[in-house]
Amino acid sequence: MAPSIDEDAPLFPTPVLQVPRYLPPNTSQTPQQSLEYLERMRSLLNTSRVEGVISADEHLGSGTKAIIGSSIIIWFIGYALESGTIFDRATIEHGTPLRYILGAGFSPALDQGIIGMRAGGSRSIIIPASQRQGEVFDVSIQVPPCAEALCIRVWLLSSLAPDTHFIDTSNLITA
């Protein structure tokens, strides 16, 4: 008699690498909520004595801390601070999260704002016009001119140590 096969049993009972999945709060906002948020960020920029990138934690995460070289996954919304327009986003409602290596040159100012965050946390990062050097954004994105400050709201979904890599097991085929 052949052994029975449990059709509902997971294909991989022990994951190769378990990556915690932190879902941010609902990333959609009403126009009024967006205006109120941007007013708070403008006020923070205008009253801050810091000359560089300004970071303001909204929610402290409890996961792995993001450091230079970490593989990170984030949801984000990028605003032009003065005009209030959204220039880019990777949110639950608008596609897949952004994955990249922290410190690999994507946006040095954004990296500076993310360093030290813990997975599961959210943070507002204000990048003054004077700090917008060396950005490497997708050419299809309408990034505001460098004379304008940016505000990027970030939800850190996952942060893996520099020696660790994301392993996607969704497409593995077994014999």
Contacts in CASP RR format, 6 or more apart in sequence:
PFRMAT RR
TARGET T0000
AUTHOR 0000-0000-0000
METHOD contacts of the structure
MODEL  1
MAPSIDEDAPLFPTPVLQVPRYLPPNTSQTPQQSLEYLERMRSLLNTSRV
EGVISADEHLGSGTKAIIGSSIIIWFIGYALESGTIFDRATIEHGTPLRY
ILGAGFSPALDQGIIGMRAGGSRSIIIPASQRQGEVFDVSIQVPPCAEAL
CIRVWLLSSLAPDTHFIDTSNLITA
11 172 0 8 1.000
11 174 0 8 1.000
12 169 0 8 1.000
12 172 0 8 1.000
15 169 0 8 1.000
16 167 0 8 1.000
16 169 0 8 1.000
17 164 0 8 1.000
17 166 0 8 1.000
17 167 0 8 1.000
19 158 0 8 1.000
19 160 0 8 1.000
19 166 0 8 1.000
20 63 0 8 1.000
20 119 0 8 1.000
20 158 0 8 1.000
21 157 0 8 1.000
21 158 0 8 1.000
22 61 0 8 1.000
22 63 0 8 1.000
22 119 0 8 1.000
22 120 0 8 1.000
22 121 0 8 1.000
22 155 0 8 1.000
22 156 0 8 1.000
22 157 0 8 1.000
22 158 0 8 1.000
23 92 0 8 1.000
23 157 0 8 1.000
24 75 0 8 1.000
24 92 0 8 1.000
24 120 0 8 1.000
24 121 0 8 1.000
24 122 0 8 1.000
24 155 0 8 1.000
24 157 0 8 1.000
25 59 0 8 1.000
25 122 0 8 1.000
25 155 0 8 1.000
26 92 0 8 1.000
27 75 0 8 1.000
27 77 0 8 1.000
27 91 0 8 1.000
27 92 0 8 1.000
27 93 0 8 1.000
27 155 0 8 1.000
28 91 0 8 1.000
28 92 0 8 1.000
28 93 0 8 1.000
29 37 0 8 1.000
34 84 0 8 1.000
37 153 0 8 1.000
38 79 0 8 1.000
38 81 0 8 1.000
38 84 0 8 1.000
38 151 0 8 1.000
41 56 0 8 1.000
41 79 0 8 1.000
41 81 0 8 1.000
41 124 0 8 1.000
41 126 0 8 1.000
41 151 0 8 1.000
42 81 0 8 1.000
42 82 0 8 1.000
44 54 0 8 1.000
44 56 0 8 1.000
44 124 0 8 1.000
44 126 0 8 1.000
45 54 0 8 1.000
45 81 0 8 1.000
45 126 0 8 1.000
45 128 0 8 1.000
45 149 0 8 1.000
48 54 0 8 1.000
48 126 0 8 1.000
51 128 0 8 1.000
51 130 0 8 1.000
52 128 0 8 1.000
52 130 0 8 1.000
52 131 0 8 1.000
53 109 0 8 1.000
53 112 0 8 1.000
53 113 0 8 1.000
53 125 0 8 1.000
53 126 0 8 1.000
53 127 0 8 1.000
53 128 0 8 1.000
53 131 0 8 1.000
54 125 0 8 1.000
54 126 0 8 1.000
54 128 0 8 1.000
55 113 0 8 1.000
55 123 0 8 1.000
55 124 0 8 1.000
55 125 0 8 1.000
55 126 0 8 1.000
56 123 0 8 1.000
56 124 0 8 1.000
56 125 0 8 1.000
56 126 0 8 1.000
57 117 0 8 1.000
57 121 0 8 1.000
57 122 0 8 1.000
57 123 0 8 1.000
58 121 0 8 1.000
58 122 0 8 1.000
58 123 0 8 1.000
58 124 0 8 1.000
58 153 0 8 1.000
59 120 0 8 1.000
59 121 0 8 1.000
59 122 0 8 1.000
60 118 0 8 1.000
60 121 0 8 1.000
61 117 0 8 1.000
61 118 0 8 1.000
61 119 0 8 1.000
61 120 0 8 1.000
61 121 0 8 1.000
61 156 0 8 1.000
62 118 0 8 1.000
62 119 0 8 1.000
62 120 0 8 1.000
63 118 0 8 1.000
63 119 0 8 1.000
63 120 0 8 1.000
63 159 0 8 1.000
64 70 0 8 1.000
64 118 0 8 1.000
64 119 0 8 1.000
64 158 0 8 1.000
64 159 0 8 1.000
64 160 0 8 1.000
64 161 0 8 1.000
65 116 0 8 1.000
65 117 0 8 1.000
65 118 0 8 1.000
65 159 0 8 1.000
66 72 0 8 1.000
66 102 0 8 1.000
66 114 0 8 1.000
66 115 0 8 1.000
66 116 0 8 1.000
66 117 0 8 1.000
66 118 0 8 1.000
66 119 0 8 1.000
66 156 0 8 1.000
66 159 0 8 1.000
67 102 0 8 1.000
67 115 0 8 1.000
67 116 0 8 1.000
67 159 0 8 1.000
67 161 0 8 1.000
67 162 0 8 1.000
68 102 0 8 1.000
68 103 0 8 1.000
68 111 0 8 1.000
68 115 0 8 1.000
68 162 0 8 1.000
69 101 0 8 1.000
69 102 0 8 1.000
69 103 0 8 1.000
69 104 0 8 1.000
69 162 0 8 1.000
70 101 0 8 1.000
70 102 0 8 1.000
70 159 0 8 1.000
70 160 0 8 1.000
70 161 0 8 1.000
70 162 0 8 1.000
71 99 0 8 1.000
71 100 0 8 1.000
71 101 0 8 1.000
71 102 0 8 1.000
71 158 0 8 1.000
71 159 0 8 1.000
71 160 0 8 1.000
71 162 0 8 1.000
71 164 0 8 1.000
71 165 0 8 1.000
71 166 0 8 1.000
72 99 0 8 1.000
72 100 0 8 1.000
72 101 0 8 1.000
72 102 0 8 1.000
72 114 0 8 1.000
72 156 0 8 1.000
72 157 0 8 1.000
72 158 0 8 1.000
72 159 0 8 1.000
72 160 0 8 1.000
73 97 0 8 1.000
73 98 0 8 1.000
73 99 0 8 1.000
73 156 0 8 1.000
73 157 0 8 1.000
73 158 0 8 1.000
73 159 0 8 1.000
73 166 0 8 1.000
74 90 0 8 1.000
74 97 0 8 1.000
74 98 0 8 1.000
74 114 0 8 1.000
74 154 0 8 1.000
74 155 0 8 1.000
74 156 0 8 1.000
74 157 0 8 1.000
75 90 0 8 1.000
75 91 0 8 1.000
75 92 0 8 1.000
75 97 0 8 1.000
75 98 0 8 1.000
75 154 0 8 1.000
75 155 0 8 1.000
75 157 0 8 1.000
76 88 0 8 1.000
76 89 0 8 1.000
76 90 0 8 1.000
76 91 0 8 1.000
76 98 0 8 1.000
76 152 0 8 1.000
76 153 0 8 1.000
76 154 0 8 1.000
76 155 0 8 1.000
77 86 0 8 1.000
77 88 0 8 1.000
77 89 0 8 1.000
77 91 0 8 1.000
77 152 0 8 1.000
77 153 0 8 1.000
78 86 0 8 1.000
78 87 0 8 1.000
78 88 0 8 1.000
78 89 0 8 1.000
78 150 0 8 1.000
78 151 0 8 1.000
78 152 0 8 1.000
78 153 0 8 1.000
79 85 0 8 1.000
79 86 0 8 1.000
79 87 0 8 1.000
79 150 0 8 1.000
79 151 0 8 1.000
79 152 0 8 1.000
79 153 0 8 1.000
80 87 0 8 1.000
80 144 0 8 1.000
80 148 0 8 1.000
80 149 0 8 1.000
80 150 0 8 1.000
81 126 0 8 1.000
81 148 0 8 1.000
81 149 0 8 1.000
81 150 0 8 1.000
81 151 0 8 1.000
82 148 0 8 1.000
82 149 0 8 1.000
83 144 0 8 1.000
83 148 0 8 1.000
85 144 0 8 1.000
87 141 0 8 1.000
87 142 0 8 1.000
87 143 0 8 1.000
87 144 0 8 1.000
87 150 0 8 1.000
88 137 0 8 1.000
88 138 0 8 1.000
88 141 0 8 1.000
88 143 0 8 1.000
90 96 0 8 1.000
90 97 0 8 1.000
90 98 0 8 1.000
97 157 0 8 1.000
99 166 0 8 1.000
100 106 0 8 1.000
102 111 0 8 1.000
102 114 0 8 1.000
102 115 0 8 1.000
102 159 0 8 1.000
103 111 0 8 1.000
105 111 0 8 1.000
105 134 0 8 1.000
105 136 0 8 1.000
106 136 0 8 1.000
107 134 0 8 1.000
107 135 0 8 1.000
107 136 0 8 1.000
107 137 0 8 1.000
108 133 0 8 1.000
108 134 0 8 1.000
108 135 0 8 1.000
109 125 0 8 1.000
109 127 0 8 1.000
109 131 0 8 1.000
109 132 0 8 1.000
109 133 0 8 1.000
109 135 0 8 1.000
110 125 0 8 1.000
110 127 0 8 1.000
110 152 0 8 1.000
110 154 0 8 1.000
113 123 0 8 1.000
113 125 0 8 1.000
113 154 0 8 1.000
114 123 0 8 1.000
114 125 0 8 1.000
114 154 0 8 1.000
114 156 0 8 1.000
117 123 0 8 1.000
117 154 0 8 1.000
117 156 0 8 1.000
117 159 0 8 1.000
118 156 0 8 1.000
118 159 0 8 1.000
119 156 0 8 1.000
119 157 0 8 1.000
119 158 0 8 1.000
119 159 0 8 1.000
120 155 0 8 1.000
120 156 0 8 1.000
120 157 0 8 1.000
121 155 0 8 1.000
121 156 0 8 1.000
122 153 0 8 1.000
122 154 0 8 1.000
122 155 0 8 1.000
122 156 0 8 1.000
123 153 0 8 1.000
123 154 0 8 1.000
123 156 0 8 1.000
124 151 0 8 1.000
124 152 0 8 1.000
124 153 0 8 1.000
124 154 0 8 1.000
125 151 0 8 1.000
125 152 0 8 1.000
125 153 0 8 1.000
125 154 0 8 1.000
126 149 0 8 1.000
126 150 0 8 1.000
126 151 0 8 1.000
127 149 0 8 1.000
127 150 0 8 1.000
127 151 0 8 1.000
127 152 0 8 1.000
128 149 0 8 1.000
129 146 0 8 1.000
129 147 0 8 1.000
129 148 0 8 1.000
129 149 0 8 1.000
132 146 0 8 1.000
132 150 0 8 1.000
135 143 0 8 1.000
137 143 0 8 1.000
144 150 0 8 1.000
158 166 0 8 1.000
160 166 0 8 1.000
END
